[in-house]
């Protein structure tokens, strides 16, 4: 079932991703092409407060042209460890600092065309401090109970793949 890469070219390179077109040889000798989005490692954080409520965010996402309910997430900076990035993103986006943080699992959100890996963490947090959004971010912090989150998922109110995956990983590890 292996596909051998016999050629590749970069057709786009941006700030956080590049797109490559690969020429591949299939197991039966035929050839085909694959379009791959190359993206660095990212992190996502499921955060639970001492009172048992969970912290999420809402922010506008241009790709969908609407506000989306999500876990805190972001890219790992060059030279940064994923756990440090998770702690940083949690603080930047919500103001919450981790009392403890634990790696749950890597998540690959769309393996058919993208190599992005999102390392999912679970953090226990205390009362929030100041946020430090990126200059182009507008983020609202949202607190929900576990029961509210499960209901929101059942009612299709949560549609972001990394959030659904992170929640499933949390539930499996609890």
Order of alpha helices (4+ residues) and beta strands (2+ residues): beta-beta-beta-beta-beta-beta-beta-alpha-beta-beta-beta-alpha-alpha
